């Protein structure tokens, strides 16, 4: 399967994802849980980030399969939406049914991007650390702005199912 197909399936199934940060964190979390995303992520200021994913989104928009538009209002945000051509292409390649991980993606898409930032960072930290207290301290050291929602982030991270 081409690496961009799961990204297209994600946007097509959710219809709308508001925010580049939300998109990055959603894909990272799904990948950590075992969904078939192949993007490479590295830690950056806002947490896990994939330049590869950014490029794929730009290519999908250029091909007219998704749109990326700027939201109106005081908080500048970008909105990713599937275009009709996305569903047509997925049907042509035999992928018209949503993948099994979409239910988790829907849960993630309903959460604020800051919570996703926390979950994503927790999953990143769990790759090298097993002690819950150490993970909590590291999270708050890296992201002190998440202190008011740290318990929610851990609760959401712990409730996520393994997908593979």
N, C-alpha and C positions, 0 to 999 in steps of 0.2 A: 504494500500500500504506500502510495506517495505520502511523504511527511505532512503535506498541507491538508490532506483529506480530513483527519480528525478535527483540525481547526475549522474547516468549512462545515463539518457536521455539527460542531458545537454552536457556531453562530446561526446556522440554519435552524437547528432545533430550538434554541432559545429565542430566536427572532431578533433580540435586542440585548446588547450588553453595553452598559453606560460606564465609560471610563477606560482609558488605556491601562491604568493601574489595576482595575478590576479584571481586565482581560488577562494581563500578565499573571496575576496571582491565581486566577481560576485555572488557567492552563498548568501552571506549576503545581498547584495542589492536586489536580486530577492526575498529572503525571506521577507525582509522589505516591498516589494511591494505587497506581497500576494501570491507568488508562493509557492507550497506545500513542501518546504524544512523544515525538522524537526530538523536540527542541532542546538545545543546550541552555542551561540557566547558570548564572553566576550571581554572587551576592553583590548588591550595590546599595546606594543610599536608601532607596525605598524598598529594599529587600530583594528577593529573587527577581532577576530580569533576564530576558532572552532577546538579544539583538536579532537572532534568527526568526523568532516569532514576529518581531516588528517588521522585518522584511517580508515575511509571508503575508502578513495583513496588508501591507502596501501592495503586494503583487495581486492578491485577491481583489482588492479595491480597483486596481488598474484594469483587471480583467472584467470588471462589472459584476462580480459574483457577490460582493458585499459592498456596503457603503460605509464610509467613516465621515461623520459630520460633526460639526462643533455645536454644542448645546447653547441655547440662548440663556441669558441670566447672569447673575453675578459670579457664580463659580464656573469658570471655564472647564468644560469637560468634552470628551469626544464620545460619540455614540456609534457603535458598530451595529449594523443591521444587515440581515440577509436580503439579497435581491432575488426575484423570481428565478433568475438563471441558476442560482445555487441549487435549488430543489430539482430543477431540470437536470443539471449535471449529475447530481447524486443519484437520481433515478436512472440515468443512462448507464452509470457504472454499477448499478445494482445495489445501491446503498440508500434507498429511499426510506427505510425504516430507521428510526433513531437508534443509536448504539446503546448498549445496556448501561453505560455510565452517565447517561443524560439526566437521570433522576438526581444524581449527586450534583451535577452541574447546575440543575435548577435550584437546588438548595443553596449552593454557593452564590448564584446570581442574585438571590434574595437578600444576601448579607451586605452590609456596608463595606466599602473597599478597605477601611482601616481594620476591620475584623479579619478580612481576607489577608491583609498584610501580616497580621499577628499569626494567623494559622499557618501561612506559608513559611514564616520565619521559624515557628515552632517545629514544623516538619523538617526544615533545613537543619536545625540544631539537633534534632533527634537522630540524625545520621551519625553524629559523632559523640553524643552524650546520652546516657540512659537515666541519669538521676534527675527526677522531676524538679527538685529544688534548684539544681545547677542550671537547668534549662530555663526556668523562670527568671533566675538572676541574670543569665545571659541575655534573654529577651528584653528585660527591662534596662539592661546596660546599653544594648544596641538601639532600643526603641523606647526611650522613656516616655514619649508622648502616648504610648499605648497603655500606660499604667491604669487609667480609669476603666479600661475594658479588658484587662489582662485575664480576668477570670472567665469572661465570655469567650475569649479567644481559645483558652485551654479547653473549655467545655465543648465548643464547636469542633475543635481539632480531635478531641477524644471520641466524639460521636460519629466521626466520619468512618465509613466502611472501607476495608481494603477491597480493591476492584480486581486484583489479580493475585 
